[in-house]
Amino acid sequence: MKTKDLSINFCGVKCENPFFLSSSPVGACYEMCAKALETGWGGIVFKTIGFYIPNEVSPRFDNTTKEATSFIGFKNMEQISTHSLEENLEALRKLKQNYPNKVLIASIMGENEEEWTKLAQLVTEAGADIIECNFSCPQMTSHEMGSDVGQNPALVKKYCEAVKRGTKLPVLAKMTPNIGNMADPAVASIEGGADGISTINTIKSITAVDFDRCTALPVINGKSSVSGYSGKAVKPIALRFIHELANCSKLKGVSISGIGGIETWEDCIEFIMLGSSNLQVTTAIMQYGYRIVEDMISGVSHFMEEKGFDKLEDMVGIAVKNIIPAEDLDRDYVVYPKFDDEKCVGCGRCYISCFDGGHQAIKWNEEDRRPELIKENCVGCHLCGHVCPVQCITKGEIEFKENAKERAVVI
């Protein structure tokens, strides 16, 4: 199949595709970014630069596992770039010179207005196409930087204004998820002159505790600290925030760059349907390398062909209208589970989960080793289907509740 046209306009900048490296270790120097661009990424968000040079710890990563799955969530304790400002600016200049048709986003972080303005000037002169303001890193050792700033709408607005004084380029404000309502700082950033929003950054976390050393992981000389959590495990949280921003009346028409748990082409589609016109990736690259973008390009292209989409922008935000307040959901019917006896392996997981964690709506036929529905107890929660290891339980009969009007429903 011929690859679909995945080009899209993001913050007024034409991108050959929406797939970008996020500001992280995967795009920390010229050589890494050049390799990624050669592989097919539409652009890169260079690892955050500033006047501040961090002194990093070792080790600095940990991950969350489950049974045979080795990598569900990923914790990192890195701050911004450890290279000098001069080295980073030279890398930006070289990238733009050698890859003029790729999109270069410079991520910056200052400690005061003067630094934000000066950094904006410097990366503009170096050839950046867009500037991303990092208001969201949760492990900065300075409280004048990172997520402590991103939780303060007044500071977000002030620093966006400072950045706009130093550039005419489009500006992204990168939001922190370590907040109840992301719309408040997001709106403040637009009021301060930002042109778009990127989110989410990592979530403050403790992934595990070392029983012998009685501290969190990773262990640094017997101690540890709270730091950022990412990977597939944070995707549901990222999607919630993307929807929140896309659904905010004060942010209508504002470009969104989606970040958080993107590993597959299906993940890409989900972020796009909820309002992201640009996608940033880190942990998938850490696991599978830069060539994961080939799967994303192929998968999204096939999806568009199958569903009849000619342009990527036609999919942006199409799911937003169908996610409504809980009080507006249709509560007039029950969807009962349907058991496929031929696929069933007789493990009993559905019975145990329903009896101990549900509504005691499954009877276990010990002779045939098969589940049997107790319809009068079933509320249609479908816990049974979610725990089934072979996915032999699907949606079955629909029954309307008493006094409810029967009608066609979509499930």
N, C-alpha and C positions, 0 to 999 in steps of 0.2 A: 504494500500500500504506500502511496505517495504521502510523505509527511505533510501534515496540515500546516497552514500558516499560523504560527503561534505568536507572531509579533503583537505587541500591545503598547499602547501609549500609557506611560506611568509618570505622573507629575509633569506632563508636557514633554517627556523624553521618550523617543521611540526605542523600544527594546526588541531584539530579535526573538526572544522568548522570555517568559517570566521567571526563569530559574536563576537565582543568584546565590553566591556564597554569602552566608551571614557573617557579621563582624565577630570573629572568633579565631581560634588557633588555625582553622583551615585556610585562612586567607591572611597570613601574618607577614608575608614577604613577597617580593617580586616573583621569585621562582615558583612559589606555590600558586599564586594567582595566574601566572602565565600558563602553567600546566592546565589549570581548570578551564581557562578561556579556550585553550586549544581543544579541550575535550568536548566543548559544546555549551558551556554555561553562558547565559545571556549577559551576565555582568557579575561584578563582585562588590561586596561591601567590605572594604579593607578594615582589618582589625583596628579598633579604636585607638586613635593617637591623641596625644596631648603634650603639655609641657612636663607633666608628672611622669616619672619613670618608676614603675613599681619594682620592689624587691620581692620576688615570688618564693613560695614555699615548695618543698619536695617531700613526698609525692603530693600531687594536687588534684587527683581524680578519684572517684569511686562510682560504683554503679549498683543498680537494683536488679535482682534476678528473681525468677519464679520457676521452680521446678527445672525443666530442661532448657528454659529460655535464659540465655546468659546476659541479655542486655535489654531491659525494659526502660529503666531510667538512668540518667547519667548526672553525676554531681561533679562540678568543677569549682576550683578555688582561684582561678586565674583572674587577674585584673586586666588593665588595658595593655597596649603593646609595650614590650620591654626594649624595643629598639629606640634609638634616639629620634627626636623629631626630624632632624636633618635626613637620617636614613629613610624614614617613612615618606617624607616628601619627595625624595629622589625616586623611591619605588613607585609612587603615584605618577610622577612625571614620565617615567620609563614605560609604565603600563599604558598610559594614554597615547604615548608616542608610537608604541609597537602594536597596539590594538585599538585604533581610533574608532572602529565601528562597534566596539563593546562598551557597555555602560559602566562607568566607574563611580561608585559611591564612597565618599570619604566619611568615615565615622569619627566624630571628634568629641572630646570631653574636656571642659575647663573647670577651674575652681572659682572663677569670678567673671564678671561681665567683660573685663578687658581681655582675659584669656579666650573666652568664647569668640569675641569679635576678631581677635588676631588669628586664631586658628582658622576661622572661616575665610579670612583673607588669604592665608597661606595655602590652604587646599584648593581654593579657587585658582590661584596663580599656578598651582601644580597641575591643573587640568581636570579636576573632578567635574563630573556632570551633575551630581546631586550631593548634598551634604546631609548626613544623618547625625542628629544630636543624641548622644547616649545619655539619657536621663534615667537609666534603669539597671545598671550593673549592681547586683546585690552584695558583692564582696569587696567593695573598695575600702581601703583602710582609712580614707579621708571621708568624713561625713559631709564635706562640701561637694561631694561628687556622687554620681550613681543614683541608686534607687531612693536614697534619702532626699535627693532633689526632686525625683520624679513623683514623689508622693505629695509634693507641695505645688499646687497649681500656680500660685503667685510667682514662685521661682522659675517654674517651667516657662511661663509667659515672659518673664524678664529676660531669661537667657535666650529664648527664641528671638526676641527683639534685638538682643546683642549680636546674635549670629547674622540676622538680616542687615545689620549695619555694616557687616564686613563682606557681604556677597549679594549678587543678584541671581545666584543659582537657586533652584528649587531646594527646599529644606524639609527633611523628615524629622519628626520628633519620635524617638523610640521610648515607648511606654513601659512602665514596670507593672507586672501582675501582682505585686505585693501591695495590693490596695483593694478596697471594697468596690468603688465605682471608678473605672478607668475613664469614663466619659469626661469627668471633671478636669483632670490635667490635659486630656486630649483637646477639649474645647479651648482651654487656656492657651495651648500651644498654637492653635489656629489664630486665636485673637492676637498672639504675639508675632504672627507672620509666617508660621510654618505652612507648608503646602500639602503635606501628607503626614500619615501616621504609620509607624512600624511597631509591631507587637506580636508575640510577647517576648520579653527577655526572660531569663531564668527565674525560678521561684525559690525563695528562701527555704532551705531544707536541712534536715539531718537524715541521711539515708540509712544509716545503721550504727550500731554501738559495738565497739570491741569489748568483749566480756573480760578479757584478761587485763587490758589497760584501763578499762572503765572510762572510755571516752568515745567520741564519734569517729567515724572514718571519713577521710584518710587520717592516719595518725602522724602528727608532726611533733617529734620529740615529746611524746606522751600526752599531747593536747590536740584539739581540733577546733573547728568553728562552724557556725552556720554559713552555708554558701549556696550557690545557685544550682537548681535542679532542672534538667532538660530531658530530651529524648522522647520516645514514643509515649511514655507515661503522662506527659504534660499536654498531649494533643487535645484531649477533651476540654482542658482549661483554656488553651489557646483559642479553640473554636468558639467557646463561650464569649471570650473578650472580643474576638473579631466580629461576632454577631452584634454584640453590644454597641460597638462603634458604628457598624454599618447601619444599625437601626436607629441611631441617634439623630434626631431632626436637625440639631445644630452642626452635624458633620456630613450632611447630605452633599454628595459630589466630591468629598475629600478622598484622595487616593489612599489605599491601605496596603501596606506590605506585611504579609502574614508570615509568622515565625512560630516554631514550637512543635516538634515531633513529626516533621515532614520526612518520611522515608520512602514512600512509594508514589506511583502516579495516582493511585486512589486518594491518598492524602492530599495531593495537589488539587484534585478536583473538589474535594470537600472545602478547602480553604477558598478556592475561587468562587464556588457557589455561595459562600457566606460573605463575600464582598472583597476578597483580596485580588488585586490585579498584579501583584508582584509577590514572589515567594522567596524566602531566605532559608538556607539549609546548612546545618553543621553536623549533627550527630550521625546522620546517614552517611556523610562523607567519611567521618571517622571510622565507621564500620566497614563500608564497602568501597571507599575511594571515590575519586571525582567522576568515574564513568557511570555512576548511578544516574547521572543526568540523561544518559542515553535511554534508559528505561523510562524515565519521566517523559521525555519527548515522545517516545514511541507510544507509551500508554495513553497519554492525553490525546495524541493524534488519532489513535484508534477509537477512543471514546467519542471524540467529536464527529468522526466519520459515522459511527454507529448511531449516534443520537441526532445527526443532521445539523450540527453546528458548523457554520462556515468560518466564524471569527471567534477567537478566544474571548473577546470582550462581551460576546452575547451570553456567556455563562456567568459573568461576574455579578454576584449578588442575587442570583435567581431563587435561592432558597430562603432568603431573608424574610420575605412576606409570609412564609408558611410556618415560621416559628413564632408562636403567639404566647401571650400570658397564660399561665396554668389555669386561671379561672375561666378562660374562654374555650378550653378544650371540650370536645364532644364526649360526654360521660353517659350516653344513653344506651350503650351496648357492651356486651362481653364477647371477646374472641376466645374460643376454647382451643386448647392445643390438640393437634392431630398427631398420632403415633404411627410411624411406619414400621410395622412388625418385621418386614423383610430386612431393613437396614439395622434394626436394633440388635445390639450385641449382648443384651441381657445383663448389663453391669449393675443396674439398680440405682445409678446416681440420681436419676430424676425422682424416684420414690423417696430416697433418703432426704434429698434437699427439700422436697415438698413437705414431707412429714415433719422434719425438724426445723425447717426455716421458712415454710410457706403456710399453706392452708389445709393440709392433710386431705388433699383432693386426688391423690393417686393411691390405688390399691395394688399391691404386688402379687402377681400370680406366680407362686413359687414353682408350680409344676412346669409351666411353660417359660418361666423367667421372662415375663413381659409385664409392662405397666398397664393398668386399666384405670380410666378416668372415673372419678366419683363426681359427676357433673354438678350435683347440688352443693358441693363444697367449693368448686372451682370459681375463682374470681377473675381468671384470665390474665394472671400476672406474667406468665411465661418464664418463670424461674427455671422450670424443668428443661425448657429448650436451651437456655443459656448454659446449663451445666452439662448437657449431653455431649459426650466426647466424640460422637460420630454424626452429630447434627441430624438425627432422625426424627426430631419433633418440630413440627411446623405449625403455622396458623391454620386453623380449621374453621369449624362452624361459627357463624356470627349469630348471636341471640340478643334481641333488644330487651331492655329492662321493662318492668311493669309500667304502664302508662306512657311509654315512649313510642313515638311514631316511627314505624319501619320505613326505611329509605336506603338508597345506595350509599355505601361508605367506602372509603379508600383506606386500605391497611397495608 
